[in-house]
Amino acid sequence: MSEERRGAAAALAAFLMWGGLSLYLKALAAVPAVEILCHRILGGAVFALVAVALTGGMGEVRAVIADRRLLRPLVASSLAIGINWGLFIWAVAHARALEASMGYFIFPLVSVVLARIVLGERMNRRRQAAVGVVALGVGWLVLRGPGVPWLALTLAISFGAYGLLRKTTPVQSLTGLLVETALLAPLAALYLAVAEGGAAPGLGGGTIGLLALAGPVTAIPLWLFACGARRLKLSTLGLMMYVNPSVQMLLAVFVYGETFTAAHAIAFAAIWVGLALYSWPEREAVAPPGRVA
């Protein structure tokens, strides 16, 4: 399997897992959003530490921490993903999963713009047209729907920044994940230590067990995403991301009962038309008969 196909498989798995994440968060409805975030950070750090230790990567972790050129972008990416996680948890808890999905529909456009401006990635005319179709769909949702709230914009920008930072930082996926979660872990531990009315006391064993799964639930898709980000063009990664909000939107409407308008339907159709146009395989040049290619 080529590196590009491996990256695509890893990214697709990450987006499917993120798309279904709200199911996990809904099961933790009795736990405050900030406490869920803290458990995700601490659990992710422990999971990443064990994984890095088992793969012999602690030497690279020490090297990254000692190199400010590598540590600085990871500080920024840890803040970006922390903001993203926290807002999404809050959105699901407050029956705004559909609004959150809008943010992730907007994110790929942010990603494509960043790829063009920062990395100089170019697209042919067909793919430019595909991005235009997607932009029209999202624009229609913004104009004819409830508008673009701060929640959707912040989710889109924070995750776009995270993808760019991980794309341009030459650090292995697990190493970067460990450093990011370790940077956030002291704040998470401090909050859980001093917060009044902590989540664990008074909750059933099932809820505590779900909180214990916060590590793998957090770390596995993030690691898969980082693997995909290192092997794919940022613009390709951005458009693949539509798998995530599509699953989110379907769950919000058919499972959680949130309102789905005609504007959502039009935007959804335009987005998938754009995806099909963007991902249509290129034709390979065929040598004329009697000539050697």
HELIX and SHEET records of a PDB file:
HELIX    1   1 GLU A    3  GLY A   19  1                                  17    
HELIX    2   2 LEU A   21  LYS A   26  1                                   6    
HELIX    3   3 ALA A   33  LEU A   54  1                                  22    
HELIX    4   4 MET A   58  ALA A   66  1                                   9    
HELIX    5   5 ARG A   68  ALA A   93  1                                  26    
HELIX    6   6 ALA A   97  LEU A  114  1                                  18    
HELIX    7   7 ALA A  115  LEU A  119  3                                   5    
HELIX    8   8 ARG A  125  ARG A  144  1                                  20    
HELIX    9   9 TRP A  150  THR A  168  1                                  19    
HELIX   10  10 SER A  173  VAL A  194  1                                  22    
HELIX   11  11 GLY A  205  ALA A  212  1                                   8    
HELIX   12  12 ALA A  214  ARG A  231  1                                  18    
HELIX   13  13 LEU A  234  MET A  240  1                                   7    
HELIX   14  14 VAL A  243  PHE A  254  1                                  12    
HELIX   15  15 ALA A  262  SER A  279  1                                  18    
END                                                                             
